[in-house]
Every structure is written in C-alpha cells, then in structure tokens.
C-alpha cells in the first residue's frame, strides 16, 4: 500500500502525457516519476497534461503508443484538450510473429470449479434458460404477449415489482394522500433483491423473450447474420430450449436458421419448437400452442441441476461502456488480469468492439499466434474503417460526449485503454460477427463499439459470462449471459450501487493492486457462474438484445 496516494500518473515510460488522478490546480508543482512539473492550467481528475513542450503537429503518446497529434503549440504542464490535440494513430504492419507469454501463477486456481449446467455437447451453462425468438419483426407483438402471459404465470416478471409500487401510489391517491405522503412512499426493498423465481421450477433461471427489428426488408446478408446470431443463442450453453415464431414469408427463413444451428452444433439435441403463423391457422391457435410448448419445455428444463465444472469451461466476454479517463488504468487492466488467469487455466476469453481497438493495432498484431490470424484482424479493421469513411464517418468519431467530458478526448486514448481488457496473452483467433468462439485462449471478435450490440454479439458467440467496465455508469445487461459490471472509480460505485457489481477504484487510490483485484474478479466470476450471486443487471431485469444490422455502427 502506498504511504501517499499518487496525484498523477505517467502510464508508460515512453509517454509524453500524464493523467491526473485527482483535481490539480494551476501554478502548482507536481512530481511524477521523479520529475517536477509546474502546471500551467487546472487539470480535472481523469484528464491529461503535457510532460514536454510540444510543437504544432507533434505526436502525443500514452500507453506507449501514439494517441494524438497537436493542433497548436502545447507547453510542458499545460492541459491537453480537444482544442489542442486531435486523433492520430501510429502506423502498423505484420512482422515476424512469435508471441512470448509468461502466464500468471494460477496454481491456487487449478482445482477451483463452478457449479454449472452441463450440456450434451460438452459446454457448460452459467444459467438455465428457455428462450423465445422471432425470425422477423412482424412477430414481436406475439413475443410480447407471450412474455406477459408466461412470465407472470411463472413468477419471472421483474417489472411486477414496479407495478406493485405504482399500485401503492394509486391506492394512496385514492385515499386522498398528500404530496408529502406520496414523496415518503418509497420503492419496496424488493428492488434490491434478486428477481423472484418460480417455486415449482427452482433450477430454471427464467424464460427470455428476444425481439428485434430485422428478418425481412433488408439485405439478405442482414437476415443471414441475424439467423447466425439467433443460432448462437439457440445453441448457447446457457439455453436449455427454444421457441421460434415465424410469420412464414420473411427472408430469414426457418431453414436458414436451422442451417446456422447445424453449423454451430451438428448434433443439436435441445428442444426446438417452431410456429409458423401463416400456416398455423388462427392467432388463438398459434398463441395457445406456442405458450403450451414453452411452459412444458421450461418445466422440464427446470428439472436440470448444477454440477461442478472446471474454469476451462468458462468463456468470458470482455466489454466496456460509458468509459472514463480512469477505465484504462483501473477497471480494464483488472479485467485483463482476470482474462489472463482464465486463459492460463484453459478457458476462453473474447475481446470485441473493433472501433475501440483503433490505435492498439500494432500491439494486438504482435500478439497473434500466426500470420493468417494477424491478416484477418488487419483485414476486418481496414474493412470497418473503409465502411465508416464511405458514409462520411470514421473510427475516430467513436468517443461520446460523456467519454470526452471525462478525459477520453481522442479515440486512440479511449481505444488503447479499452484494449487493456484483453490482458497480455497471445491472440489465438480472430472472428467475424456472428461467428462462434471455439479455441481456448484469447480471441478477437468484430463487433461495433455500441455497448448493447457488442454484448449481444458476445453472447451470440457463446460467452457464458461477460465482464463490463464503466466509468460513467450504465444499466446494460444481456438476455442470456450474466453481465458483471465494474466501476473504474469508487465515486461511481457509491453513487450507483444498483448498477455496479465490482469496484476497481482502489487501483486509483493505490490501496489495492491490479493483480489482487484480478484474483478477486475471478472469484466473483466463479460465484456468478455458480448462481450464488446475481448480477446487478439481472436484479434489475436488464435483458438487453440488439442485433447488429451489419454496417457503420461505432
């Protein structure tokens, strides 16, 4: 533990910029790595200042790589802002690939297990779910009707907690309650508890209903990608069975979905019920048959039980959203440390969000296990950038106003910090959306930077857990995969405890190390995977599902 917290940090010795860990006043002296700096401007926490005098057009470095270029002269000790630097990245090339990796010591974890649901294909689920999916947006209403009917019947309707609160407010109004009495009528304690589970089916974690806006009217490639994504969900280790609603005339045909399922699971043997509205007869016949099949299937799925599985059966998705200037030095490196531990134990981890790898290309290329893997990464990155430029955009438009306000003033600063989620292990595979992860080790998955599109894709690629860092806060969850959210700073964790599962702010104040927290996060992953601790997103009923309509989405 440090005797005095650091006030600023130069992340890499090659950097010519430093990040403020606390608010810094102008005209004060500050010592960083043994050098004294006179600050010329006030520097907000999470923001950066120049460590050297920078001329017009000079490159700015953080994390040891180029993250920007100056648009005017910047003096040593001056604040770096959107007014004096712009996005810039270094050139990259595929060289001699021979990644050398020293895995972390995982001897203490070798015999650790989690309690999961074992499937016939050898995969292991961290949840036990039944899913209802439409092949086309025309069936969304029917899916919603099924959601209301089935979830209320089984006791899985998390929104009912709010309905009870709304009902109590209406009752109070009818009794003539005053505004002050209504103000004191608070949401019941049930909101801080896990969602209710049906007593009749204690091992069923829920029935999930996925709606979307695709399946017809777009390109055939869109429908093919949708069917690939839905096939990923149908064959996912967390899914025990599937109900499919089809209109009957859409581009995303049942046979297209079945072919995608066969590609991912040639011996697929889970319950799979398809209902075609145009062939079924009346709506009441369609809905009664679909509800009956789902209730019966879910009840049988609820008879399954958890049993021990090794850490090598975990596939961990690595995600970030609502990032801030601390994400790249606290939460993301902690995720990276956990990723390295899971890889060392024979598991799989997946780094997504290609727009948020812009600037980190060379370091990722150098970690690829062979040339074809590196070439595919470069090809997908360049195709993504070309697609963005074709519509007058570019990768560097990725940072949001919130990112910029909290210190991520160029996409390269955001991206190089985001890449830390991938740890240090070799990259064994590069996947295009919506391909399935198959090789033990770290894989890259081409997805947008959009949080929900990306988490949806990670689940579709068979991640059975997702860890998600945030510096600003987000309620994001997923329909079938538990999402463990990490805060980059303790202020956020205290302000929004209903959103945050794990706080890494102790890295910033120096009271904990990244390695220690990497161990703690791995234990949290085991606890969540075993069903012992619900995630905040699951408590809130945050069951996000947003397919990527393949195109420009940053």
C-alpha positions as CSV (number, residue, x, y, z in Angstrom):
1,X,0.0,0.0,0.0
2,X,1.3,3.4,-0.9
3,X,2.0,5.8,2.0
4,X,0.6,8.7,0.0
5,X,-1.8,8.4,-2.9
6,X,-0.4,9.4,-6.3
7,X,-1.8,12.6,-7.7
8,X,-0.9,11.9,-11.4
9,X,0.4,9.0,-13.4
10,X,2.5,8.6,-16.5
11,X,1.3,5.2,-17.6
12,X,4.3,4.1,-19.8
13,X,7.9,5.5,-19.6
14,X,7.6,6.3,-23.4
15,X,4.6,8.6,-22.8
16,X,4.8,12.4,-23.1
17,X,1.5,12.9,-21.4
18,X,0.3,12.1,-17.9
19,X,-3.2,11.6,-16.4
20,X,-4.4,13.4,-13.3
21,X,-5.7,11.1,-10.6
22,X,-7.1,13.9,-8.5
23,X,-8.1,17.5,-9.4
24,X,-4.9,19.6,-9.8
25,X,-4.7,23.3,-9.5
26,X,-2.8,25.6,-11.9
27,X,0.5,27.2,-10.9
28,X,1.4,24.3,-8.6
29,X,4.4,22.0,-8.7
30,X,3.8,18.3,-9.1
31,X,6.2,15.4,-9.0
32,X,5.6,12.4,-11.4
33,X,8.2,9.7,-11.7
34,X,10.8,11.8,-10.0
35,X,10.3,14.8,-12.4
36,X,8.8,18.1,-11.2
37,X,6.1,19.8,-13.4
38,X,4.7,23.3,-13.0
39,X,1.1,23.0,-14.0
40,X,0.0,25.9,-16.3
41,X,-3.7,25.0,-16.2
42,X,-6.1,23.4,-13.8
43,X,-6.3,19.7,-14.6
44,X,-9.5,17.9,-13.8
45,X,-9.2,14.3,-12.5
46,X,-9.0,11.8,-15.4
47,X,-7.7,14.5,-17.8
48,X,-4.2,14.8,-19.2
49,X,-1.3,17.3,-19.3
50,X,1.9,17.5,-21.4
51,X,5.1,16.2,-19.9
52,X,7.2,18.0,-22.6
53,X,7.0,21.0,-24.8
54,X,5.1,20.0,-27.9
55,X,5.3,21.8,-31.2
56,X,2.5,22.1,-33.8
57,X,2.0,18.6,-35.3
58,X,3.9,16.7,-32.7
59,X,2.6,13.2,-31.7
60,X,1.1,12.7,-28.2
61,X,1.8,9.3,-26.6
62,X,0.0,7.3,-23.9
63,X,0.2,3.6,-23.1
64,X,3.5,3.8,-25.0
65,X,1.7,4.4,-28.4
66,X,0.6,7.4,-30.4
67,X,-2.8,8.6,-29.3
68,X,-3.0,12.1,-30.9
69,X,-1.2,15.0,-32.6
70,X,-1.1,18.6,-31.5
71,X,-3.1,21.2,-33.4
72,X,-1.2,24.0,-31.8
73,X,1.8,24.5,-29.6
74,X,1.4,23.0,-26.1
75,X,3.8,23.8,-23.4
76,X,5.0,21.4,-20.7
77,X,2.5,21.3,-17.8
78,X,-0.4,22.5,-20.0
79,X,-3.7,20.7,-20.2
80,X,-4.4,18.5,-23.2
81,X,-7.8,19.2,-24.6
82,X,-9.9,18.8,-27.7
83,X,-8.8,22.3,-28.5
84,X,-5.1,21.5,-28.9
85,X,-4.9,17.8,-29.9
86,X,-6.7,15.6,-32.4
87,X,-7.0,11.9,-33.0
88,X,-3.9,10.3,-34.5
89,X,-2.6,6.7,-34.5
90,X,0.7,5.2,-35.4
91,X,1.3,3.0,-38.5
92,X,1.1,-0.8,-38.1
93,X,2.4,-3.7,-40.0
94,X,2.6,-7.5,-39.8
95,X,6.1,-8.6,-38.9
96,X,7.6,-11.8,-37.5
97,X,5.0,-13.2,-35.2
98,X,6.3,-15.2,-32.3
99,X,4.4,-14.0,-29.2
100,X,6.2,-15.0,-26.0
101,X,3.9,-15.0,-22.9
102,X,4.6,-15.7,-19.3
103,X,1.3,-16.8,-17.8
104,X,0.4,-15.6,-14.3
105,X,0.7,-18.1,-11.5
106,X,-2.7,-19.8,-11.3
107,X,-1.7,-22.8,-9.1
108,X,-4.1,-21.6,-6.5
109,X,-7.0,-21.9,-9.0
110,X,-6.2,-25.2,-10.6
111,X,-8.7,-27.2,-8.6
112,X,-11.4,-24.5,-8.5
113,X,-14.7,-25.2,-10.0
114,X,-18.0,-23.5,-10.7
115,X,-21.5,-25.1,-10.5
116,X,-22.9,-25.1,-14.0
117,X,-25.4,-26.8,-16.3
118,X,-23.7,-29.5,-18.3
119,X,-24.9,-29.8,-22.0
120,X,-24.6,-32.9,-24.2
121,X,-22.1,-31.1,-26.5
122,X,-19.6,-30.7,-23.6
123,X,-20.3,-27.0,-22.9
124,X,-21.4,-25.7,-19.5
125,X,-24.0,-23.1,-18.8
126,X,-23.9,-20.5,-16.1
127,X,-27.7,-20.1,-16.3
128,X,-30.5,-22.4,-17.3
129,X,-32.9,-20.5,-19.6
130,X,-35.6,-21.1,-22.1
131,X,-35.7,-18.5,-25.0
132,X,-38.5,-17.3,-27.3
133,X,-37.2,-15.8,-30.5
134,X,-38.9,-14.2,-33.6
135,X,-37.4,-14.7,-37.0
136,X,-38.9,-11.4,-38.1
137,X,-40.0,-8.2,-36.5
138,X,-43.6,-9.0,-37.6
139,X,-43.7,-11.5,-34.7
140,X,-42.6,-9.0,-32.0
141,X,-46.2,-8.4,-30.7
142,X,-46.8,-12.1,-30.3
143,X,-43.5,-12.5,-28.4
144,X,-44.5,-9.6,-26.1
145,X,-47.9,-11.3,-25.5
146,X,-46.1,-14.5,-24.6
147,X,-43.7,-12.5,-22.3
148,X,-46.6,-11.1,-20.3
149,X,-48.5,-14.3,-20.1
150,X,-45.7,-16.7,-19.3
151,X,-43.5,-14.6,-17.1
152,X,-46.4,-13.6,-14.9
153,X,-47.6,-17.2,-14.7
154,X,-44.2,-18.5,-13.7
155,X,-43.3,-15.5,-11.4
156,X,-40.4,-14.2,-13.5
157,X,-41.8,-10.8,-14.3
158,X,-39.3,-8.4,-12.7
159,X,-41.4,-5.4,-13.8
160,X,-44.1,-6.6,-11.4
161,X,-42.1,-5.0,-8.5
162,X,-42.6,-1.6,-10.1
163,X,-46.3,-2.5,-10.8
164,X,-46.7,-3.1,-7.1
165,X,-45.1,0.3,-6.4
166,X,-47.3,2.1,-9.0
167,X,-50.3,0.4,-7.5
168,X,-49.5,1.5,-4.0
169,X,-49.2,5.1,-5.3
170,X,-52.6,4.9,-7.0
171,X,-54.1,3.5,-3.8
172,X,-52.6,6.3,-1.8
173,X,-54.0,8.9,-4.2
174,X,-57.5,7.3,-3.9
175,X,-57.2,7.6,-0.2
176,X,-56.5,11.3,-0.5
177,X,-52.8,11.2,0.4
178,X,-50.9,14.4,0.4
179,X,-47.9,15.1,-1.9
180,X,-45.6,14.8,1.1
181,X,-47.1,11.4,1.9
182,X,-46.6,10.3,-1.7
183,X,-43.0,11.5,-1.5
184,X,-42.3,9.3,1.5
185,X,-43.8,6.3,-0.1
186,X,-40.6,4.7,-1.4
187,X,-40.0,1.7,-3.6
188,X,-40.0,-1.5,-1.6
189,X,-36.9,-3.3,-0.5
190,X,-37.6,-6.0,-3.1
191,X,-35.9,-3.8,-5.7
192,X,-32.6,-4.6,-4.0
193,X,-33.2,-8.3,-4.1
194,X,-32.8,-10.8,-7.0
195,X,-35.8,-11.3,-9.3
196,X,-38.3,-13.8,-8.0
197,X,-38.1,-17.4,-9.2
198,X,-40.9,-19.8,-9.7
199,X,-41.1,-22.2,-6.8
200,X,-42.2,-25.0,-9.0
201,X,-39.1,-24.8,-11.1
202,X,-36.2,-23.9,-8.8
203,X,-33.5,-24.7,-11.3
204,X,-35.0,-22.6,-14.1
205,X,-33.4,-19.2,-14.2
206,X,-36.1,-17.7,-16.5
207,X,-37.8,-17.6,-19.9
208,X,-36.3,-14.9,-22.0
209,X,-38.1,-13.2,-24.9
210,X,-35.9,-11.6,-27.6
211,X,-37.4,-9.0,-30.0
212,X,-35.7,-7.1,-32.8
213,X,-36.2,-5.1,-36.0
214,X,-34.8,-7.4,-38.6
215,X,-35.6,-10.6,-40.6
216,X,-37.1,-9.0,-43.7
217,X,-37.0,-5.9,-45.9
218,X,-33.2,-5.5,-45.6
219,X,-30.4,-7.2,-47.4
220,X,-30.1,-11.0,-47.4
221,X,-26.8,-10.6,-45.7
222,X,-28.6,-8.9,-42.8
223,X,-31.0,-11.9,-42.5
224,X,-28.2,-14.4,-42.7
225,X,-26.3,-12.6,-40.0
226,X,-29.5,-12.5,-37.9
227,X,-30.0,-16.2,-38.3
228,X,-26.4,-16.8,-37.3
229,X,-26.8,-14.7,-34.2
230,X,-30.1,-16.4,-33.2
231,X,-28.4,-19.8,-33.9
232,X,-25.7,-18.7,-31.5
233,X,-28.3,-18.1,-28.8
234,X,-30.2,-21.3,-29.5
235,X,-27.1,-23.4,-29.2
236,X,-25.7,-21.3,-26.3
237,X,-24.7,-23.3,-23.1
238,X,-27.0,-21.1,-21.0
239,X,-30.0,-22.1,-23.1
240,X,-32.0,-25.3,-22.4
241,X,-34.6,-25.0,-25.1
242,X,-36.1,-22.7,-27.8
243,X,-39.4,-21.5,-29.1
244,X,-39.3,-19.9,-32.5
245,X,-42.1,-17.7,-34.0
246,X,-42.1,-17.3,-37.8
247,X,-44.5,-15.3,-39.9
248,X,-43.8,-17.6,-42.9
249,X,-42.9,-15.2,-45.7
250,X,-39.8,-13.4,-44.4
251,X,-36.3,-13.6,-45.8
252,X,-34.9,-15.1,-42.6
253,X,-36.5,-18.5,-43.2
254,X,-36.6,-21.3,-40.7
255,X,-34.3,-23.4,-42.9
256,X,-31.8,-20.6,-42.8
257,X,-31.8,-20.7,-39.0
258,X,-31.6,-24.5,-39.0
259,X,-28.6,-24.4,-41.2
260,X,-26.8,-21.9,-38.9
261,X,-27.7,-24.1,-35.9
262,X,-26.2,-27.2,-37.7
263,X,-23.0,-25.3,-38.4
264,X,-22.5,-24.4,-34.8
265,X,-23.9,-27.6,-33.3
266,X,-24.1,-30.6,-35.7
267,X,-25.6,-32.8,-33.0
268,X,-28.0,-30.2,-31.7
269,X,-30.5,-32.0,-29.4
270,X,-32.2,-29.4,-27.3
271,X,-36.0,-28.9,-27.5
272,X,-36.7,-26.7,-30.5
273,X,-40.3,-25.7,-31.3
274,X,-41.2,-23.7,-34.5
275,X,-44.5,-22.0,-35.0
276,X,-45.4,-20.5,-38.5
277,X,-48.2,-18.0,-38.2
278,X,-49.3,-18.1,-41.8
279,X,-49.7,-21.9,-41.7
280,X,-50.9,-22.3,-38.2
281,X,-54.5,-21.1,-38.5
282,X,-56.0,-18.6,-36.1
283,X,-53.9,-16.4,-33.8
284,X,-55.5,-18.0,-30.8
285,X,-54.4,-21.4,-32.0
286,X,-50.9,-20.2,-32.7
287,X,-50.5,-18.5,-29.3
288,X,-52.0,-21.3,-27.3
289,X,-49.8,-23.9,-28.9
290,X,-46.7,-21.7,-28.5
291,X,-47.4,-20.9,-24.9
292,X,-48.2,-24.6,-24.1
293,X,-44.9,-25.8,-25.7
294,X,-42.9,-23.1,-23.9
295,X,-44.5,-23.8,-20.5
296,X,-44.0,-27.6,-20.8
297,X,-40.4,-27.2,-22.1
298,X,-39.5,-24.7,-19.4
299,X,-40.9,-27.0,-16.7
300,X,-38.7,-29.9,-18.0
301,X,-35.7,-27.6,-18.2
302,X,-36.3,-26.7,-14.6
303,X,-35.6,-30.3,-13.6
304,X,-31.9,-29.9,-14.5
305,X,-29.4,-29.4,-11.8
306,X,-25.9,-27.7,-11.4
307,X,-22.8,-29.8,-11.0
308,X,-19.0,-28.9,-10.8
309,X,-17.1,-27.7,-13.9
310,X,-13.6,-26.6,-14.3
311,X,-12.6,-23.0,-15.1
312,X,-11.7,-24.1,-18.6
313,X,-15.4,-24.3,-19.3
314,X,-15.8,-20.5,-18.9
315,X,-15.9,-18.3,-21.9
316,X,-15.6,-14.7,-20.7
317,X,-16.7,-11.8,-22.9
318,X,-14.7,-8.6,-22.3
319,X,-16.7,-5.4,-22.7
320,X,-16.7,-1.7,-21.7
321,X,-19.2,1.1,-22.0
322,X,-19.6,4.6,-20.5
323,X,-15.8,4.7,-20.2
324,X,-13.9,7.5,-18.5
325,X,-10.3,8.6,-18.1
326,X,-9.7,6.0,-15.4
327,X,-11.1,3.0,-17.3
328,X,-7.8,2.3,-19.0
329,X,-5.7,2.3,-15.8
330,X,-8.1,0.6,-13.3
331,X,-11.1,-1.5,-14.5
332,X,-9.8,-2.5,-17.9
333,X,-6.4,-3.8,-16.6
334,X,-8.2,-5.7,-13.8
335,X,-10.4,-7.3,-16.5
336,X,-7.2,-8.1,-18.4
337,X,-5.6,-9.7,-15.4
338,X,-8.7,-11.9,-15.0
339,X,-8.6,-12.7,-18.7
340,X,-5.0,-13.9,-18.4
341,X,-5.9,-16.1,-15.5
342,X,-8.8,-17.8,-17.3
343,X,-6.6,-18.3,-20.4
344,X,-3.8,-19.8,-18.3
345,X,-6.5,-22.2,-16.8
346,X,-7.5,-23.4,-20.3
347,X,-10.6,-21.2,-20.7
348,X,-11.7,-18.8,-23.4
349,X,-11.9,-15.0,-23.4
350,X,-13.2,-12.7,-26.1
351,X,-12.2,-9.1,-26.8
352,X,-14.7,-7.2,-29.0
353,X,-15.6,-3.6,-30.1
354,X,-13.3,-3.1,-33.1
355,X,-13.8,0.7,-33.3
356,X,-12.3,0.7,-29.8
357,X,-9.1,-1.1,-30.9
358,X,-8.1,1.8,-33.2
359,X,-4.6,2.8,-32.2
360,X,-3.9,-0.5,-30.5
361,X,-3.5,-2.4,-33.7
362,X,0.3,-3.0,-33.6
363,X,0.3,-4.4,-30.1
364,X,-2.5,-6.8,-31.0
365,X,-0.9,-7.8,-34.3
366,X,2.3,-8.7,-32.4
367,X,0.3,-11.0,-30.1
368,X,-1.3,-13.0,-32.9
369,X,-0.2,-16.6,-32.9
370,X,0.3,-16.8,-36.7
371,X,0.2,-14.7,-39.8
372,X,-3.3,-15.7,-41.0
373,X,-4.7,-14.6,-37.7
374,X,-2.9,-11.3,-37.9
375,X,-4.0,-10.8,-41.5
376,X,-7.7,-11.4,-40.7
377,X,-7.5,-8.9,-37.9
378,X,-6.0,-6.3,-40.2
379,X,-8.5,-7.1,-43.0
380,X,-11.5,-6.7,-40.7
381,X,-10.2,-3.5,-39.1
382,X,-9.5,-1.9,-42.5
383,X,-12.8,-3.0,-43.9
384,X,-14.6,-1.5,-40.9
385,X,-12.7,1.8,-41.3
386,X,-13.4,1.9,-45.1
387,X,-17.1,1.3,-44.4
388,X,-17.2,4.2,-42.0
389,X,-15.4,6.5,-44.4
390,X,-17.7,5.6,-47.2
391,X,-20.6,7.3,-45.4
392,X,-18.6,10.3,-44.3
393,X,-17.6,9.0,-40.9
394,X,-14.5,7.4,-39.4
395,X,-13.4,5.3,-36.4
396,X,-12.2,8.4,-34.6
397,X,-15.9,9.6,-34.2
398,X,-16.4,6.8,-31.6
399,X,-15.9,8.7,-28.3
400,X,-19.2,10.0,-26.9
401,X,-19.7,13.4,-25.3
402,X,-19.5,11.7,-21.9
403,X,-16.3,10.0,-22.8
404,X,-14.7,13.3,-23.9
405,X,-16.0,15.1,-20.8
406,X,-14.3,12.6,-18.6
407,X,-10.9,12.6,-20.2
408,X,-11.1,10.4,-23.3
409,X,-10.5,13.2,-25.8
410,X,-9.4,11.1,-28.7
411,X,-10.5,7.7,-30.0
412,X,-6.9,6.4,-29.7
413,X,-6.8,7.3,-26.0
414,X,-10.1,5.5,-25.5
415,X,-9.0,2.5,-27.6
416,X,-5.6,1.9,-26.2
417,X,-7.2,1.9,-22.7
418,X,-10.0,-0.3,-23.9
419,X,-7.6,-2.9,-25.3
420,X,-6.2,-3.4,-21.8
421,X,-9.3,-5.7,-21.2
422,X,-7.5,-8.3,-23.4
423,X,-4.6,-8.7,-20.9
424,X,-1.3,-9.9,-22.3
425,X,-2.0,-13.4,-23.6
426,X,-1.5,-14.5,-27.2
427,X,-4.4,-14.0,-29.7
428,X,-5.4,-17.4,-30.9
429,X,-8.2,-16.5,-33.3
430,X,-10.0,-13.5,-35.0
431,X,-13.7,-13.9,-35.6
432,X,-16.2,-12.0,-37.7
433,X,-19.7,-11.3,-36.5
434,X,-21.6,-13.6,-35.6
435,X,-19.1,-16.5,-35.5
436,X,-18.8,-18.8,-32.6
437,X,-15.7,-18.9,-30.3
438,X,-14.1,-22.3,-30.4
439,X,-10.4,-22.1,-29.5
440,X,-9.1,-21.9,-25.9
441,X,-7.3,-18.7,-25.3
442,X,-8.0,-15.0,-26.2
443,X,-10.0,-14.3,-29.4
444,X,-10.9,-11.0,-31.1
445,X,-14.5,-10.6,-32.3
446,X,-15.5,-8.0,-34.8
447,X,-18.4,-6.0,-33.3
448,X,-19.4,-2.4,-33.1
449,X,-18.5,-0.2,-30.1
450,X,-22.2,0.1,-29.3
451,X,-22.5,-1.5,-25.9
452,X,-25.7,-3.5,-26.4
453,X,-24.8,-4.6,-30.0
454,X,-21.5,-5.8,-28.7
455,X,-22.7,-7.6,-25.6
456,X,-25.5,-9.2,-27.8
457,X,-22.7,-10.4,-30.2
458,X,-20.5,-11.7,-27.3
459,X,-23.4,-13.8,-26.0
460,X,-24.2,-15.0,-29.6
461,X,-20.6,-16.2,-29.9
462,X,-21.1,-18.4,-26.8
463,X,-19.7,-16.3,-24.0
464,X,-21.3,-17.7,-20.9
465,X,-20.2,-14.7,-18.7
466,X,-19.4,-11.1,-19.6
467,X,-17.4,-8.6,-17.6
468,X,-18.2,-5.0,-18.4
469,X,-16.2,-1.9,-17.3
470,X,-17.7,1.5,-16.9
471,X,-16.5,4.8,-15.6
472,X,-19.8,6.8,-16.0
473,X,-22.4,4.1,-15.3
474,X,-24.7,2.0,-17.5
475,X,-27.5,-0.4,-16.8
476,X,-26.5,-2.7,-19.7
477,X,-27.2,-6.4,-19.3
478,X,-27.9,-9.3,-21.6
479,X,-30.8,-11.6,-22.2
480,X,-29.0,-14.9,-21.7
481,X,-25.5,-14.2,-20.3
482,X,-24.8,-12.6,-16.9
483,X,-23.0,-9.3,-17.2
484,X,-20.7,-8.3,-14.3
485,X,-20.2,-4.6,-14.3
486,X,-17.0,-3.0,-12.9
487,X,-16.6,0.7,-12.0
488,X,-13.3,2.4,-12.8
489,X,-13.8,4.7,-9.8
490,X,-15.3,4.4,-6.3
491,X,-17.4,7.6,-6.7
492,X,-19.5,5.8,-9.3
493,X,-19.8,2.6,-7.3
494,X,-21.1,4.5,-4.3
495,X,-23.4,6.7,-6.4
496,X,-25.0,3.8,-8.3
497,X,-24.8,0.6,-6.3
498,X,-27.7,-0.8,-8.2
499,X,-25.6,-0.8,-11.4
500,X,-22.1,-1.8,-10.2
501,X,-21.1,-5.3,-9.1
502,X,-17.4,-4.7,-8.6
503,X,-15.4,-1.6,-7.7
504,X,-11.8,-1.1,-9.0
505,X,-11.4,2.4,-7.7
506,X,-8.8,1.1,-5.1
507,X,-6.3,0.9,-8.0
508,X,-6.6,4.7,-8.4
509,X,-6.1,5.5,-4.7
510,X,-3.3,2.9,-4.5
511,X,-4.8,0.8,-1.8
512,X,-5.1,-2.4,-4.0
513,X,-3.1,-3.8,-6.9
514,X,-4.4,-4.8,-10.3
515,X,-3.2,-8.4,-9.7
516,X,-5.1,-8.6,-6.4
517,X,-8.3,-7.3,-7.9
518,X,-7.8,-9.7,-10.9
519,X,-7.9,-12.6,-8.4
520,X,-11.0,-11.1,-6.7
521,X,-12.8,-10.6,-10.0
522,X,-12.1,-14.2,-11.0
523,X,-13.7,-15.4,-7.7
524,X,-16.7,-13.1,-8.5
525,X,-16.9,-14.7,-11.9
526,X,-17.0,-18.2,-10.3
527,X,-19.7,-17.1,-7.8
528,X,-21.9,-15.6,-10.5
529,X,-21.3,-18.6,-12.8
530,X,-22.4,-20.9,-10.0
531,X,-25.6,-18.9,-9.4
532,X,-24.6,-17.9,-5.9
533,X,-24.5,-14.1,-6.6
534,X,-26.9,-12.4,-9.1
535,X,-25.5,-9.5,-11.1
536,X,-27.0,-6.1,-10.8
537,X,-28.3,-6.2,-14.3
538,X,-30.2,-9.5,-13.6
539,X,-31.6,-8.0,-10.4
540,X,-32.9,-5.1,-12.4
541,X,-34.3,-7.4,-15.2
542,X,-32.0,-5.7,-17.7
543,X,-32.2,-8.3,-20.5
544,X,-30.8,-6.4,-23.5
545,X,-30.8,-7.9,-27.0
546,X,-29.8,-5.8,-30.0
547,X,-28.7,-7.5,-33.2
548,X,-26.1,-5.6,-35.4
549,X,-27.5,-4.6,-38.8
550,X,-24.2,-5.0,-40.4
551,X,-23.0,-1.6,-41.4
552,X,-21.5,1.5,-39.8
553,X,-22.1,1.4,-36.1
554,X,-19.3,3.0,-34.0
